Amino acid sequence: MKKSILILSLFFSASFAFANNCEERRGALDFGSGTTKAFAAVVDICAKKIVSVLYEDRLPLALNEALEKSSTKEIPAATVQAAYPKIKNFVAKMKELQVTRIEGVATSVFRVAKNGKTTAEKISEEIGIPVQVISQEREAELGYWSALAQKKIEPTELMVVWDIGGGSMQMYSRDHGKVHIYQGDLASVTFKNKILQVLQFKNPAEVSSPNPLGMQKEAALQLAKNHAYLNVPKYFKEIASKARWIGVGGVLSASVQRQAHSGAHEFTSGQLGEALNKRAQLNDSQLEGDYKISDVSNLALVLGYMQALKISKVETVQASLGQGLIYQSLQSK
């Protein structure tokens, strides 16, 4: 009897030790064009999965808006400097949670700005973690992996992961081992500014908000439709109506989801149309939140694309590129 208990004890001790050897604590920062996101999790490197989320937070940081107003086409140093205390706090909280491996990725605004690479390097030095400026293709790939980390989706399932940020738009799909990517330049801030310039004859360097859109909502919709017709690759146009669309990124999963169908994890083109009709009449004082200058134009952008491509529904997940970075690294081991 004693011998059996000893064997069982040794077995459970070995199992516990093995489980502990498999677990790590990893973190990531996603420096987007309008939002910086922090994510940390316990991962199982043996089972190749995220076990539990330790920490998530986000910081509205309008880098793309600041870039658009810059006469030198640079990210203003003062904008980044003012955010350092909060970004450092993200890192400090992760370290308090014993996260030993933290990485950072920087996206669209850092690719476009003249000082984007040097700004990312300065951020890296200031907060003490590596920050890499990634290509738009890599951004699309990480968006795909961030969706897989959130949802029980088989990679072979016909689906498109759709990511819209402040300065860029990506679509990513895999079909029989072949990867298809759309890399677009129409996004939240760039579309808002196009409305200001083309429809309202205003200078985005001087005026930030197009609200209220009013009767111009139809013209804004047409701008988005035309862009989709002219720029989205044939592959996505052909599969759009039958594919499963997963929306990641702040525009789809936060801004549009909240306005079109609050509290849910999906929205239809019909719900989007109703929301646009109502909210197009509102000015900035009647809107709320950190992104109100682009919230309503986001509705027109997404609805225009959905109508052009005949997308009836988009599911959304609260995911960051940081999650994708961590999850993909587990699959490659």
Number of C-alpha atoms within 10 A of each C-alpha: 6 7 8 9 10 10 12 12 12 12 12 11 12 12 12 12 11 12 14 11 12 14 18 17 22 25 28 30 29 23 30 28 25 24 20 22 24 26 25 29 22 18 21 19 19 14 13 17 17 22 15 12 15 16 15 16 11 17 17 14 20 20 26 26 22 18 22 21 19 14 8 12 15 21 24 17 11 8 14 17 13 11 14 14 10 13 22 15 12 24 22 14 15 25 17 9 15 13 20 12 14 22 18 23 21 24 25 25 29 28 17 16 21 15 18 20 18 13 20 23 16 16 21 16 12 13 17 13 17 16 23 18 22 16 14 20 15 15 25 25 22 23 30 29 25 26 26 21 21 16 12 8 12 9 14 11 13 17 21 23 26 25 23 26 26 28 25 23 22 26 26 24 25 17 12 8 9 7 10 15 22 19 17 17 19 22 23 30 26 20 23 26 25 20 25 21 15 13 16 13 10 17 14 20 14 9 12 18 19 25 23 19 25 16 11 15 22 14 15 24 22 19 20 25 22 14 17 21 15 8 14 18 15 10 12 18 15 12 16 20 15 12 17 18 22 26 29 27 25 22 26 26 24 18 20 28 26 18 20 21 15 13 9 12 17 22 22 17 21 13 16 22 15 12 19 26 18 11 21 21 15 15 17 14 8 11 16 10 9 12 16 18 21 23 26 30 31 24 29 30 26 22 27 26 22 22 16 20 19 17 20 17 19 23 19 24 22 15 24 29 32 27 30 23 24 25 23 20 13 17 13 7 8
